[in-house]
């Protein structure tokens, strides 16, 4: 009997500990928040066309892109809803990230949607850099994360985005694409 008296508090403590651990395990099994992601841009033939990073900030998702080997001038740049970049046309990247279902372009009535980005301006040396923040957005979590079950991609277009023509700003063909990869 004496052993049962000693074991009972130990068993109770063990059960309480197991319950507490069980609750922690459930929390630990939830996917951690992604604070940054990387993108390697490539042409249809696999040639590198630059890199980009996405970083979660308090105000939205910050994009920094370093393009290279691109034709001088402006290039439309958009976030797409599927994390695939199948050559030759990158149509596998799907449509623009547009969970609010608004029209394309900052200059269009009712626009822009979250996949709309400023044009990437490329110099005569074939390089271009862009830094922009997509306000009110999240890489993961929340009702409309960029990185959902099928991922996301960044696409560079042949021509500049006119910021008003739906669905892609009259920005021409998709000349480079990169899958958004969580860091």
N, C-alpha and C positions, 0 to 999 in steps of 0.2 A: 504494500500500500504506500509505503513511504516513497518508493520510486515513482508511482503514479502521481503523487503530489508534486514531486520535483519535475516530472516530465510534462505534466499538464501546463504549467506556465511556459516551459520551453516550447511545447507544441503550439501553444497559443501565439507565442512570439514568432515562431517560424511561419505560421499561417499568416499572421499580419505582415510579416516581412515579404512573404510570397505575393500577397495581394498588392503591396506597395510596389514590388518589383514588376508585377504584371502590368500595373498602370504605367510605369516608366517604360516598359518594353513597348507598349502600344504607342506611346509618344515617340519613342526612339525609332520605331519602324516607319513613321511618316517621313515622306521625302523632305530632305533639308532644303531650305531656300537657296536658290542659285543667285549669287551676287554678281557673277560675271560670265561671259561667254566669248569664245573666239570664233573667227570665220576666216577660212582660207579661200580666197576668190580664185576661180580658174576659168579659162576660156573653154569652149567645146573640145578643143584638142588637148586639154589638160595643162596648158601653159599657165603659169602663175600670173595672176593679174592684181595681186595685192592681198592685204590682210585687213581685218577689222576686229574691233572689240566692242562688246556691249557690256555696260556696267549699270547695275541697279543703283539709283540715287534716291534721296528723299522726295524728289520731285518727278521722277520718271526714269526712263531708260536712256542712258547716254551712249551714243554711237561715236566711235572714232574710226575712220577709214583711211588707209594709206593705199591708194591705187598706183599701179605701175604697169608699163607696157600697154597703155591705152592710147587711143587716138586723141590728139589734142582737141579741146572744146568741152562742151557740156554733155553730161550723161545722166539720164534719169536713174534714180536709185530708189529701190523699194524693198520693204520687208514682205516676204511671202509666207503663206500659211503652212507649207509642207516642207519638211527638212529633207528634200531630195533635189539633186541637181543632175539629172540625166541629160547628156548631150544627145542631139546637137542643139536643141532649142530651149532646154531647161523648162519646158512646160510642166514637168513633174513637180516643180516648186509651187504649183497651184496659183490661186489668186492672191491679191494683196491682203495683208493682215487688216481686216476691217470688221471687227466684232460689232460695231455700232451701226453697220449697214448704211453708211453715208456715201455721198459721191466723192470721186477722186478730185484732189487738188485744192490747195489753199486759196486759190482765186475763184473757185466755183462756189455758187450759192449752196450752202449745206455741207461744204467740205471743210477741212480735209479729214481723211481717215488716218488711222495710226500707221499704216504701211507707207504712207506718203513721206518722202524725205526730200531735203533740198538736193538740187543737182550737184553732182561731183564735177568740179571744174578741173580739167586736166591741162597742164601746160605743154609747151612745145617739146619738153623733155619726156613726155609720156607719163608724168606722175601727177597725182592730185591728192590733196588731203581735205577731209571734211570732218568737222566735229559738230554734233547736233544732239539735242535732248528731245525725246518724245514724251511730252508732259503727261502725267497722270497714268502712266503705263507700268507694267510689271513684267519681269522676265518669267517669274513663276508665282503661283499663288493668286489669290483674288479671282474675280469672276471671268476675266478675259486675259490670261497670261499669254505672252508670246510663245513660250515653250510649253505647249500642250502635248498630248499623246503622240501626235505625228510630227512634232518639231517645227522648225521654221528655217527659212533661207533668206539670204540677201542677194538681190539680183541687180546687176548693172546693165543698163540699156544702151543702145547704139547712139541715141540722140538725146537732147535735153528734154526734160519734162516741161510741158507748157503750163503746168499747175492748174489746168481747168478741164481738160478733156477726159471724160470717163470712158474706159476704166483705168487707163495707164498714162495719161498725160501726153498721148501722141509721141511717146518716147522711143518708138522703134523696137527692133528685135532685142532679145536678151543675149548679150555678148559675154557675160561673165556671171558666175553664180558660186555661192558658198553656203554650206550648211552651217547653221548656228550650233556650236558645240559647247555645252556647259563646261566651265572650268572647275 
